[in-house]
């Protein structure tokens, strides 16, 4: 097993999951645009409601549906992961571009989490799937690109994603603890 095989597996998994979530959001958004009375399949209750989130300005932060960014970004991540698994070797500039993209994605995701919890007041399951893959993606790309950090965290590399999941879970629970 090469040093990049675990990263290839992670990128492939994150790419598949992120691409799935982005595709589902895009399809639901198209259906909603075609028929304003359409109810997305992920509308479960007033809190777990993709439709409520899709209708906000935040869902099209750059003037088009955010899910379109996910389609392109996660396709690139999936392709990179599959390439690594097939034995591809990427130039340093490529890794740095992927790193920059993942950090921009992480920043955007953190903003969207805050918007969902404290402005919109609703959660989208597909969006939460994206939340779940963006941090490990950015974290493990950072470890790949910064060998000194990778050596420093050593066998405790899993703590940052674990803390991320714990904080997000706590924020969601705190925000919606009184929902009945």
TIMAR-266348 format. One record per residue (C-alpha): residue number from 1; residue in one letter; chain; x, y, z. Coordinates in pm, 1 decimal. Example, Ala and Ser with C-alpha at 12.3 -4.5 7.8 and 13.67 -1.06 7.14 Angstrom:
REM TIMAR-266348
<1 A A <1230.0 -450.0 780.0>>;
<2 S A <1367.0 -106.0 714.0>>;
This chain:
REM TIMAR-266348
<1 X A <0.0 0.0 0.0>>;
<2 X A <142.9 335.9 -100.0>>;
<3 X A <136.0 643.7 118.8>>;
<4 X A <-128.2 802.5 -105.6>>;
<5 X A <-367.6 504.2 -109.2>>;
<6 X A <-550.1 603.8 213.3>>;
<7 X A <-580.6 960.1 81.5>>;
<8 X A <-710.1 823.3 -249.4>>;
<9 X A <-974.6 622.2 -65.0>>;
<10 X A <-1076.6 924.5 143.1>>;
<11 X A <-1096.7 1156.5 -157.8>>;
<12 X A <-1296.3 900.1 -352.7>>;
<13 X A <-1541.3 846.6 -64.6>>;
<14 X A <-1578.3 1221.0 3.1>>;
<15 X A <-1618.8 1285.3 -369.1>>;
<16 X A <-1890.6 1021.1 -406.7>>;
<17 X A <-2084.2 1137.7 -99.4>>;
<18 X A <-2050.6 1507.0 -182.8>>;
<19 X A <-2142.0 1449.0 -545.8>>;
<20 X A <-2448.5 1247.2 -442.4>>;
<21 X A <-2566.4 1521.9 -204.6>>;
<22 X A <-2502.6 1795.0 -462.6>>;
<23 X A <-2684.6 1600.3 -734.6>>;
<24 X A <-2987.0 1540.6 -512.1>>;
<25 X A <-2999.3 1908.1 -415.8>>;
<26 X A <-2966.0 2013.9 -779.4>>;
<27 X A <-3243.4 1778.8 -894.3>>;
<28 X A <-3474.7 1895.6 -615.6>>;
<29 X A <-3395.9 2259.0 -695.6>>;
<30 X A <-3482.4 2203.4 -1062.9>>;
<31 X A <-3810.5 2034.4 -966.5>>;
<32 X A <-3887.5 2320.6 -727.7>>;
<33 X A <-3821.2 2576.1 -1003.1>>;
<34 X A <-4047.6 2383.8 -1241.1>>;
<35 X A <-4324.2 2344.9 -984.0>>;
<36 X A <-4328.5 2581.2 -683.3>>;
<37 X A <-4563.5 2341.2 -502.1>>;
<38 X A <-4310.7 2055.0 -526.4>>;
<39 X A <-4213.2 1913.2 -186.4>>;
<40 X A <-3856.7 1774.2 -177.8>>;
<41 X A <-3822.6 1419.0 -48.0>>;
<42 X A <-3596.5 1539.5 231.6>>;
<43 X A <-3871.7 1752.7 386.4>>;
<44 X A <-3940.1 1557.0 703.3>>;
<45 X A <-4065.8 1822.0 946.1>>;
<46 X A <-4027.7 2198.6 998.6>>;
<47 X A <-3667.5 2151.9 1118.7>>;
<48 X A <-3542.8 1882.6 878.1>>;
<49 X A <-3652.4 2055.1 559.2>>;
<50 X A <-3450.7 2092.6 238.4>>;
<51 X A <-3731.0 2293.5 83.9>>;
<52 X A <-3711.2 2559.4 353.9>>;
<53 X A <-3337.3 2590.7 300.8>>;
<54 X A <-3357.3 2588.3 -82.2>>;
<55 X A <-3589.3 2888.0 -85.3>>;
<56 X A <-3344.4 3115.7 99.7>>;
<57 X A <-3095.6 3362.2 -45.8>>;
<58 X A <-2817.9 3166.6 124.7>>;
<59 X A <-2893.8 2864.3 -98.4>>;
<60 X A <-2779.9 3070.8 -396.8>>;
<61 X A <-2506.8 3275.3 -233.0>>;
<62 X A <-2337.6 3360.0 -564.1>>;
<63 X A <-2653.5 3404.1 -770.6>>;
<64 X A <-2695.3 3037.8 -868.1>>;
<65 X A <-2768.0 2727.2 -658.4>>;
<66 X A <-2480.1 2636.8 -426.4>>;
<67 X A <-2525.0 2273.6 -526.8>>;
<68 X A <-2376.4 2354.6 -868.0>>;
<69 X A <-2050.4 2440.3 -693.6>>;
<70 X A <-2070.3 2103.5 -520.6>>;
<71 X A <-2122.2 1919.8 -850.1>>;
<72 X A <-1800.9 2064.2 -992.6>>;
<73 X A <-1594.2 2052.1 -674.6>>;
<74 X A <-1685.7 1701.0 -567.6>>;
<75 X A <-1640.6 1571.0 -923.0>>;
<76 X A <-1283.7 1704.4 -908.9>>;
<77 X A <-1229.3 1544.9 -566.8>>;
<78 X A <-1368.0 1210.8 -686.7>>;
<79 X A <-1153.1 1221.3 -999.0>>;
<80 X A <-842.8 1301.2 -796.0>>;
<81 X A <-912.2 1016.9 -553.4>>;
<82 X A <-975.5 768.7 -832.7>>;
<83 X A <-657.7 886.5 -1002.1>>;
<84 X A <-456.3 826.4 -686.5>>;
<85 X A <-602.6 478.7 -651.9>>;
<86 X A <-504.0 410.9 -1014.3>>;
<87 X A <-147.7 525.6 -947.9>>;
<88 X A <-156.1 884.9 -1071.5>>;
<89 X A <102.6 1129.7 -946.3>>;
<90 X A <-2.0 1493.0 -930.0>>;
<91 X A <218.9 1801.7 -947.2>>;
<92 X A <268.6 2020.0 -641.0>>;
<93 X A <63.6 2302.2 -794.6>>;
<94 X A <-230.3 2063.9 -833.0>>;
<95 X A <-216.7 1966.1 -465.4>>;
<96 X A <-197.5 2331.0 -363.9>>;
<97 X A <-494.2 2421.1 -586.6>>;
<98 X A <-695.1 2133.9 -437.7>>;
<99 X A <-591.1 2251.7 -91.0>>;
<100 X A <-703.4 2606.3 -163.3>>;
<101 X A <-1035.1 2481.1 -299.1>>;
<102 X A <-1092.7 2263.0 6.0>>;
<103 X A <-1017.4 2549.1 244.9>>;
<104 X A <-1249.9 2783.7 55.4>>;
<105 X A <-1511.5 2508.9 66.4>>;
<106 X A <-1458.5 2468.1 439.5>>;
<107 X A <-1499.8 2841.4 498.7>>;
<108 X A <-1817.1 2845.6 288.8>>;
<109 X A <-1946.7 2539.3 473.3>>;
<110 X A <-1887.1 2697.4 814.1>>;
<111 X A <-2077.2 3006.2 698.2>>;
<112 X A <-2363.3 2789.4 568.2>>;
<113 X A <-2377.9 2596.6 896.3>>;
<114 X A <-2415.0 2923.5 1084.4>>;
<115 X A <-2683.3 3039.0 841.7>>;
<116 X A <-2876.9 2711.7 869.9>>;
<117 X A <-2867.4 2710.9 1247.7>>;
<118 X A <-2912.2 3076.5 1335.2>>;
<119 X A <-3068.2 3253.0 1037.2>>;
<120 X A <-3273.5 2995.9 845.2>>;
<121 X A <-3360.3 2774.3 1142.0>>;
<122 X A <-3384.8 2456.7 935.5>>;
<123 X A <-3155.5 2169.6 841.5>>;
<124 X A <-3114.6 2003.3 505.6>>;
<125 X A <-2997.4 1638.9 526.8>>;
<126 X A <-2808.3 1664.5 198.4>>;
<127 X A <-2639.5 1983.1 315.3>>;
<128 X A <-2543.4 1810.5 639.1>>;
<129 X A <-2386.4 1530.0 435.8>>;
<130 X A <-2173.6 1793.8 265.5>>;
<131 X A <-2082.1 1934.5 607.9>>;
<132 X A <-1973.4 1585.8 709.6>>;
<133 X A <-1734.1 1539.1 415.9>>;
<134 X A <-1586.7 1887.3 372.9>>;
<135 X A <-1391.2 1896.7 700.1>>;
<136 X A <-1213.3 1561.3 667.5>>;
<137 X A <-1144.1 1649.2 305.8>>;
<138 X A <-980.6 1981.1 398.4>>;
<139 X A <-806.1 1834.8 705.0>>;
<140 X A <-648.2 1536.9 532.5>>;
<141 X A <-545.0 1744.5 230.8>>;
<142 X A <-375.8 1981.5 476.1>>;
<143 X A <-195.1 1690.4 639.3>>;
<144 X A <-92.1 1563.9 296.0>>;
<145 X A <41.1 1904.4 191.9>>;
<146 X A <210.9 1987.0 523.6>>;
<147 X A <430.5 1690.6 619.7>>;
<148 X A <552.8 1867.9 935.1>>;
<149 X A <194.6 1896.9 1062.3>>;
<150 X A <129.5 1534.5 964.6>>;
<151 X A <431.4 1426.5 1171.9>>;
<152 X A <324.5 1649.9 1462.9>>;
<153 X A <-25.9 1506.0 1490.5>>;
<154 X A <93.1 1152.4 1420.5>>;
<155 X A <-155.8 886.2 1521.4>>;
<156 X A <-396.3 1150.7 1658.1>>;
<157 X A <-492.3 1281.0 1313.0>>;
<158 X A <-851.7 1166.5 1373.8>>;
<159 X A <-906.0 1410.8 1662.6>>;
<160 X A <-977.6 1716.3 1446.0>>;
<161 X A <-1259.1 1551.2 1245.7>>;
<162 X A <-1396.7 1396.2 1564.7>>;
<163 X A <-1401.2 1735.5 1738.7>>;
<164 X A <-1564.1 1889.5 1428.5>>;
<165 X A <-1845.6 1634.6 1441.3>>;
<166 X A <-1886.3 1682.2 1818.5>>;
<167 X A <-1906.4 2062.3 1791.9>>;
<168 X A <-2153.8 2053.9 1502.8>>;
<169 X A <-2368.1 1796.3 1684.2>>;
<170 X A <-2364.6 2009.1 1999.6>>;
<171 X A <-2460.4 2323.1 1804.1>>;
<172 X A <-2748.0 2143.8 1630.0>>;
<173 X A <-2873.1 1995.5 1956.1>>;
<174 X A <-2844.4 2327.7 2138.7>>;
<175 X A <-3024.0 2513.9 1860.1>>;
<176 X A <-3313.7 2269.7 1830.0>>;
<177 X A <-3334.7 2127.8 2184.1>>;
<178 X A <-3676.9 2280.8 2240.3>>;
<179 X A <-3830.0 2157.1 1914.6>>;
<180 X A <-4128.5 1927.1 1966.1>>;
